[in-house]
Amino acid sequence: MKSHIALKNGRPLISVNGELYSPLAYTTYFEECGEYSDFIKSGYKMFFVNVSFTDLPINNVTGFTPFRTGVFEGNTAEYSEFDNTVYRILSECPDAMIFPRINIAMPRKWIGENPDETVNTKNGGARESLYSDAFLKDGAELLKTLVSHIRSADYSDSIAGYQLCGGTTQEWMHHDLFGSFSDMGLKKFCEWMLEKYGVSNAVMPERKDFDSGILSENVSKFGEFCCEMVAKTICHFAKTLKEYINYEQIVGVFYGYNAFVNDYLLGLHGMRHIIDSPYIDFFSSPCCYDKNRSLGFDWGDMLPADSVKLHGKLCFIECDIRTHLTRKMQLSRPNEYPEEILPLIDERGNKTVWCGPDTLDLSLSALRKAFVHQLTKASGIWWFDMWGGWYHDEKIMKELELMKKIAEAAKSKKSDDYPSAETVFFVDERAYANIARGNPLCDAVNITRVAMGNTGIPFDLCMVEDAHKILHKYRVAIFSAPIPSDSGRIAVEMCKKRNIPYIQMSIEKPFYNTTELRDFLSFSGVNCYNSDGCVVYVGGGYVGIHSVIDGEINIKLPEKYRIKPLLGVQFPECETDKLSLTMKKYETAVFELMTD
């Protein structure tokens, strides 16, 4: 298969052998429990299939790994775990489009033979340093070996693209969750400081310096280094793969958390260095876990989705949406995992993020909420049925089938003909390193972004570095960093020169609540679709409403449109700029706007 990202009517789509597809896919960690048949019967043809160099844990804190086989753990490569899953899918869906989701993590033998190239994990043991030149070299060779097998297999014509993962939880976090702190880290930091800042006598901070509550320039620089180097590592592997496959298929990476994660020592704030990479076609991260995925709140994007699209890339968002069918991981694979890891209920008796809604109706609402968010953002979705069986219900699958049809129909709608966000929420990833770890100011981005989700006013997420390209599209800007980077300050000056109203978080005022944000935005002329605190998604000719109350929900559109209900609500098609719906608390409704 030949594939690339193609833009049509403002939507990034996946072109496979010349045909455009809306990016909706399915995957699971536990293939033997996966509901491939359900999704195939519902019209899904894209599938991510996991494969790893090693069976060592993907989570160095809990020790969890989904992989029973590491391809390169034995004396000979073992591909059967991956191959058998591909054959299972193709036996039911011969025209399936398979995306290997490759975990670039070195096997035990390599770890043992290269102690100076590793870092110690929190729970003991060692893993590859993400700075290691040996890891870059040997990991690239293993990547090519694996992909060579895939391209020479009899299913090779079914491979549509690749996703590259690595680090802790496969999300390219440093394996020690502390910046790959090691002698090698010191060496690389000194080289980086000399190259970037001309400092020839750099000294690596001590561990205690990061948690002292006092931010030194050296600590801040190390935080910047942690993220930039991870981005370069990711780009190295993407380049290796893209060149190896002759640029014939799309390559994506599991990276982009700068709108959610605030700890720079994890290495997740380097997107600005690779967002224009010719070797990366899509970025993936989950929808946010704010408030343990409670209903009633926006599960926002972890990455600046609108900047990703601006740079010609696709956001392929992981929607690991729990349902009433979600059960303990240990029940899906009995006797394989300790009882205490990844519990549904914590030690205080509260539901954890691993627990789904209590009922089918609430599960449907959760799925709709995730879907309409990404639909209005022109992003893709891979439904991540982690332990299998989360969606094994006739009504759920009917809903997911309808969602796929809606997404396919969206390809023909011209985005510019319909309302879009009038507010831009800027993410300043470099600014995270301007605040000491653990300082409450670190939470400014998350707190304000979550508050924005209940204003009843949709917003776009962009990087401050893109301000000069996009400010003309918006009425209002929100700057979420209390201590901005140079790029953040430049973006604020642009707003001043263009007389664009803006909010700037500060040390004195680091957080804004929902009412403060709504009042400011409304006063600045932004249309408020709903003032009751409901979550509102708008874009591309679609509107989603997630209710936070029982009763009448009023929606005010910026002008009249013909409105067609799609999911979660029933009413006759009508032409109006004001809509009243009777909804239950936590219900989600999706409807389409039409101009003809």
Disulfide bonds with the S-S distance in Angstrom:
none
